[in-house]
Amino acid sequence: MNPYKEMLIDAIVGAGFVSLEHGMLAERMGHATYTGNQHNPDFQWNRVALRQLSDEGLQEMYQKTKEYQWAQAEAAVQQVLKPSIILPGE
């Protein structure tokens, strides 16, 4: 067992899926299993499949997931900070 690889897998599992499309792509690649139903789509990471990936592949997967989450959070913050009332002349 490679502790570094297990840490990366734990990080990916903890980050979850950023969207339905992300879960569907992971499922198509064999990295996740669909566990939801028609009303509640859900996916679970396949740890056995993730262990087959290289450390670099896992790092990239985690980094892209976090970058997407950070971008979504930043967009949400900008939306909240946007003035809701525009005064004449502004």
GUMIPA-236087 format. One record per residue: x, y, z of N, C-alpha, C in turn; residue in three letters. Coordinates in Angstrom, 3 decimals, decimal comma. Example, Ala and Ser with C-alpha at 12.3 -4.5 7.8 and 13.67 -1.06 7.14 Angstrom:
2
+----------+----------+----------+----------+----------+----------+----------+----------+----------+------+
!       nx !       ny !       nz !      cax !      cay !      caz !       cx !       cy !       cz ! code !
+----------+----------+----------+----------+----------+----------+----------+----------+----------+------+
!   13,190 !   -5,690 !    7,800 !   12,300 !   -4,500 !    7,800 !   13,200 !   -3,300 !    7,800 !  ala !
!   12,850 !   -2,250 !    7,080 !   13,670 !   -1,060 !    7,140 !   12,900 !    0,030 !    7,870 !  ser !
+----------+----------+----------+----------+----------+----------+----------+----------+----------+------+
This chain:
90
+----------+----------+----------+----------+----------+----------+----------+----------+----------+------+
!       nx !       ny !       nz !      cax !      cay !      caz !       cx !       cy !       cz ! code !
+----------+----------+----------+----------+----------+----------+----------+----------+----------+------+
!    0,849 !   -1,184 !    0,000 !    0,000 !    0,000 !    0,000 !    0,892 !    1,243 !    0,000 !  met !
!    0,522 !    2,173 !   -0,833 !    1,240 !    3,432 !   -0,965 !    0,459 !    4,506 !   -0,192 !  asn !
!    0,988 !    4,959 !    0,950 !    0,253 !    5,946 !    1,754 !   -0,055 !    7,236 !    1,003 !  pro !
!    0,858 !    7,661 !    0,136 !    0,627 !    8,890 !   -0,626 !   -0,557 !    8,711 !   -1,577 !  tyr !
!   -0,602 !    7,573 !   -2,250 !   -1,710 !    7,301 !   -3,175 !   -3,031 !    7,238 !   -2,413 !  lys !
!   -3,021 !    6,605 !   -1,247 !   -4,244 !    6,522 !   -0,442 !   -4,700 !    7,909 !    0,002 !  glu !
!   -3,749 !    8,785 !    0,326 !   -4,096 !   10,146 !    0,703 !   -4,747 !   10,880 !   -0,472 !  met !
!   -4,192 !   10,701 !   -1,669 !   -4,780 !   11,335 !   -2,855 !   -6,195 !   10,809 !   -3,102 !  leu !
!   -6,380 !    9,510 !   -2,968 !   -7,704 !    8,920 !   -3,170 !   -8,679 !    9,443 !   -2,121 !  ile !
!   -8,247 !    9,518 !   -0,863 !   -9,109 !   10,080 !    0,183 !   -9,498 !   11,520 !   -0,143 !  asp !
!   -8,554 !   12,290 !   -0,680 !   -8,837 !   13,685 !   -1,044 !   -9,865 !   13,754 !   -2,172 !  ala !
!   -9,724 !   12,895 !   -3,168 !  -10,670 !   12,878 !   -4,292 !  -12,053 !   12,468 !   -3,812 !  ile !
!  -12,116 !   11,418 !   -3,015 !  -13,406 !   10,960 !   -2,490 !  -14,032 !   12,056 !   -1,634 !  val !
!  -13,227 !   12,714 !   -0,825 !  -13,736 !   13,793 !    0,019 !  -14,236 !   14,990 !   -0,770 !  gly !
!  -13,578 !   15,278 !   -1,883 !  -14,002 !   16,408 !   -2,719 !  -15,323 !   16,115 !   -3,416 !  ala !
!  -15,595 !   14,853 !   -3,645 !  -16,860 !   14,469 !   -4,265 !  -16,900 !   14,770 !   -5,757 !  gly !
!  -18,098 !   14,917 !   -6,262 !  -18,321 !   15,192 !   -7,680 !  -18,834 !   16,621 !   -7,813 !  phe !
!  -18,256 !   17,368 !   -8,731 !  -18,611 !   18,786 !   -8,851 !  -19,896 !   19,012 !   -9,640 !  val !
!  -20,334 !   17,994 !  -10,356 !  -21,557 !   18,136 !  -11,139 !  -22,046 !   16,750 !  -11,557 !  ser !
!  -23,236 !   16,710 !  -12,057 !  -23,779 !   15,460 !  -12,589 !  -22,909 !   14,958 !  -13,736 !  leu !
!  -22,473 !   15,885 !  -14,591 !  -21,625 !   15,513 !  -15,725 !  -20,301 !   14,916 !  -15,258 !  glu !
!  -19,740 !   15,464 !  -14,195 !  -18,497 !   14,955 !  -13,629 !  -18,685 !   13,507 !  -13,157 !  his !
!  -19,783 !   13,245 !  -12,465 !  -20,081 !   11,889 !  -12,013 !  -20,291 !   10,934 !  -13,170 !  gly !
!  -20,983 !   11,395 !  -14,197 !  -21,246 !   10,544 !  -15,366 !  -19,952 !   10,219 !  -16,107 !  met !
!  -19,064 !   11,196 !  -16,223 !  -17,779 !   10,959 !  -16,874 !  -16,952 !    9,959 !  -16,073 !  leu !
!  -16,905 !   10,141 !  -14,754 !  -16,159 !    9,211 !  -13,896 !  -16,738 !    7,805 !  -14,009 !  ala !
!  -18,061 !    7,709 !  -14,107 !  -18,696 !    6,393 !  -14,255 !  -18,313 !    5,752 !  -15,588 !  glu !
!  -18,358 !    6,534 !  -16,668 !  -17,991 !    6,001 !  -17,990 !  -16,547 !    5,512 !  -18,014 !  arg !
!  -15,681 !    6,180 !  -17,252 !  -14,271 !    5,798 !  -17,213 !  -14,014 !    4,637 !  -16,249 !  met !
!  -15,056 !    4,233 !  -15,520 !  -14,911 !    3,136 !  -14,569 !  -14,395 !    3,563 !  -13,212 !  gly !
!  -14,344 !    4,871 !  -12,971 !  -13,820 !    5,382 !  -11,708 !  -14,904 !    5,610 !  -10,666 !  his !
!  -16,165 !    5,457 !  -11,069 !  -17,271 !    5,688 !  -10,144 !  -18,430 !    4,762 !  -10,500 !  ala !
!  -19,331 !    4,609 !   -9,542 !  -20,530 !    3,797 !   -9,722 !  -21,741 !    4,682 !   -9,451 !  thr !
!  -22,752 !    4,553 !  -10,301 !  -23,996 !    5,293 !  -10,089 !  -24,752 !    4,620 !   -8,947 !  tyr !
!  -25,092 !    5,390 !   -7,919 !  -25,786 !    4,840 !   -6,754 !  -27,117 !    5,532 !   -6,495 !  thr !
!  -27,517 !    6,422 !   -7,384 !  -28,746 !    7,184 !   -7,174 !  -29,948 !    6,512 !   -7,805 !  gly !
!  -30,993 !    7,315 !   -7,966 !  -32,201 !    6,863 !   -8,647 !  -32,662 !    7,983 !   -9,569 !  asn !
!  -33,836 !    7,822 !  -10,167 !  -34,277 !    8,811 !  -11,145 !  -34,535 !   10,181 !  -10,532 !  gln !
!  -34,747 !   10,237 !   -9,239 !  -35,029 !   11,510 !   -8,583 !  -33,814 !   12,109 !   -7,877 !  his !
!  -32,864 !   11,285 !   -7,532 !  -31,692 !   11,726 !   -6,778 !  -30,433 !   11,101 !   -7,368 !  asn !
!  -29,875 !   11,725 !   -8,413 !  -28,649 !   11,161 !   -8,983 !  -27,504 !   11,242 !   -7,987 !  pro !
!  -26,756 !   10,167 !   -7,877 !  -25,625 !   10,140 !   -6,961 !  -24,595 !    9,149 !   -7,487 !  asp !
!  -23,349 !    9,387 !   -7,137 !  -22,254 !    8,527 !   -7,565 !  -21,364 !    8,237 !   -6,376 !  phe !
!  -20,678 !    7,121 !   -6,449 !  -19,700 !    6,763 !   -5,428 !  -18,398 !    6,432 !   -6,133 !  gln !
!  -17,304 !    6,988 !   -5,624 !  -16,002 !    6,708 !   -6,224 !  -15,659 !    5,230 !   -6,066 !  trp !
!  -15,016 !    4,670 !   -7,077 !  -14,553 !    3,291 !   -7,063 !  -13,077 !    3,312 !   -6,660 !  asn !
!  -12,818 !    3,079 !   -5,388 !  -11,456 !    3,168 !   -4,870 !  -10,516 !    2,160 !   -5,532 !  arg !
!  -11,017 !    0,994 !   -5,847 !  -10,175 !   -0,021 !   -6,500 !   -9,698 !    0,500 !   -7,850 !  val !
!  -10,612 !    1,103 !   -8,614 !  -10,237 !    1,660 !   -9,920 !   -9,282 !    2,832 !   -9,765 !  ala !
!   -9,515 !    3,672 !   -8,760 !   -8,636 !    4,825 !   -8,542 !   -7,215 !    4,367 !   -8,191 !  leu !
!   -7,100 !    3,257 !   -7,485 !   -5,767 !    2,753 !   -7,122 !   -4,961 !    2,328 !   -8,347 !  arg !
!   -5,628 !    2,082 !   -9,446 !   -4,944 !    1,680 !  -10,677 !   -4,312 !    2,871 !  -11,397 !  gln !
!   -4,730 !    4,080 !  -11,035 !   -4,198 !    5,275 !  -11,683 !   -2,843 !    5,644 !  -11,086 !  leu !
!   -2,068 !    6,369 !  -11,856 !   -0,761 !    6,837 !  -11,367 !   -0,966 !    7,941 !  -10,345 !  ser !
!    0,060 !    8,159 !   -9,526 !    0,005 !    9,269 !   -8,570 !   -0,224 !   10,588 !   -9,299 !  asp !
!    0,446 !   10,747 !  -10,441 !    0,301 !   11,983 !  -11,217 !   -1,128 !   12,140 !  -11,724 !  glu !
!   -1,730 !   11,046 !  -12,181 !   -3,116 !   11,096 !  -12,652 !   -4,077 !   11,467 !  -11,537 !  gly !
!   -3,848 !   10,907 !  -10,358 !   -4,687 !   11,235 !   -9,207 !   -4,509 !   12,693 !   -8,794 !  leu !
!   -3,274 !   13,162 !   -8,799 !   -3,007 !   14,570 !   -8,462 !   -3,741 !   15,494 !   -9,420 !  gln !
!   -3,666 !   15,185 !  -10,703 !   -4,322 !   16,017 !  -11,712 !   -5,837 !   16,003 !  -11,520 !  glu !
!   -6,391 !   14,826 !  -11,245 !   -7,832 !   14,707 !  -11,032 !   -8,267 !   15,564 !   -9,838 !  met !
!   -7,527 !   15,483 !   -8,753 !   -7,860 !   16,267 !   -7,565 !   -7,703 !   17,759 !   -7,832 !  tyr !
!   -6,612 !   18,130 !   -8,474 !   -6,354 !   19,545 !   -8,736 !   -7,450 !   20,149 !   -9,614 !  gln !
!   -7,846 !   19,443 !  -10,662 !   -8,900 !   19,970 !  -11,545 !  -10,230 !   20,087 !  -10,810 !  lys !
!  -10,515 !   19,119 !   -9,951 !  -11,751 !   19,174 !   -9,168 !  -11,754 !   20,399 !   -8,264 !  thr !
!  -10,644 !   20,625 !   -7,555 !  -10,575 !   21,761 !   -6,645 !  -10,596 !   23,084 !   -7,400 !  lys !
!   -9,924 !   23,158 !   -8,534 !   -9,945 !   24,397 !   -9,321 !  -11,366 !   24,734 !   -9,748 !  glu !
!  -12,121 !   23,731 !  -10,153 !  -13,510 !   23,955 !  -10,548 !  -14,328 !   24,441 !   -9,344 !  tyr !
!  -14,133 !   23,788 !   -8,190 !  -14,872 !   24,186 !   -6,995 !  -14,524 !   25,608 !   -6,580 !  gln !
!  -13,244 !   25,964 !   -6,650 !  -12,827 !   27,322 !   -6,283 !  -13,417 !   28,353 !   -7,246 !  trp !
!  -13,442 !   28,028 !   -8,531 !  -14,022 !   28,944 !   -9,521 !  -15,511 !   29,130 !   -9,265 !  ala !
!  -16,211 !   28,054 !   -8,930 !  -17,641 !   28,148 !   -8,637 !  -17,871 !   28,988 !   -7,381 !  gln !
!  -17,039 !   28,797 !   -6,367 !  -17,175 !   29,566 !   -5,132 !  -16,906 !   31,047 !   -5,394 !  ala !
!  -15,889 !   31,327 !   -6,180 !  -15,563 !   32,719 !   -6,510 !  -16,707 !   33,379 !   -7,282 !  glu !
!  -17,294 !   32,652 !   -8,212 !  -18,420 !   33,194 !   -8,981 !  -19,605 !   33,474 !   -8,053 !  ala !
!  -19,839 !   32,606 !   -7,091 !  -20,940 !   32,802 !   -6,151 !  -20,691 !   34,039 !   -5,282 !  ala !
!  -19,458 !   34,216 !   -4,839 !  -19,113 !   35,387 !   -4,032 !  -19,305 !   36,657 !   -4,855 !  val !
!  -18,854 !   36,661 !   -6,088 !  -19,003 !   37,839 !   -6,944 !  -20,471 !   38,163 !   -7,170 !  gln !
!  -21,302 !   37,135 !   -7,279 !  -22,733 !   37,353 !   -7,473 !  -23,344 !   38,004 !   -6,231 !  gln !
!  -22,911 !   37,571 !   -5,056 !  -23,422 !   38,139 !   -3,805 !  -22,956 !   39,580 !   -3,641 !  val !
!  -21,722 !   39,866 !   -4,040 !  -21,185 !   41,214 !   -3,877 !  -21,689 !   42,189 !   -4,920 !  leu !
!  -22,310 !   41,703 !   -5,960 !  -22,823 !   42,554 !   -7,021 !  -23,977 !   43,395 !   -6,478 !  lys !
!  -23,942 !   44,695 !   -6,740 !  -25,036 !   45,534 !   -6,224 !  -26,381 !   45,096 !   -6,820 !  pro !
!  -27,368 !   45,039 !   -5,952 !  -28,687 !   44,611 !   -6,426 !  -29,536 !   45,789 !   -6,906 !  ser !
!  -29,128 !   46,993 !   -6,505 !  -29,853 !   48,195 !   -6,943 !  -28,860 !   49,085 !   -7,678 !  ile !
!  -29,214 !   49,457 !   -8,869 !  -28,358 !   50,347 !   -9,648 !  -29,000 !   51,725 !   -9,651 !  ile !
!  -28,272 !   52,672 !   -9,113 !  -28,780 !   54,036 !   -9,034 !  -28,542 !   54,768 !  -10,353 !  leu !
!  -29,383 !   55,730 !  -10,680 !  -29,170 !   56,489 !  -11,914 !  -27,786 !   57,139 !  -11,920 !  pro !
!  -27,152 !   57,089 !  -13,046 !  -25,841 !   57,684 !  -13,202 !  -24,688 !   56,759 !  -12,847 !  gly !
!  -24,987 !   55,526 !  -12,467 !  -23,913 !   54,582 !  -12,139 !  -23,661 !   53,658 !  -13,291 !  glu !
+----------+----------+----------+----------+----------+----------+----------+----------+----------+------+
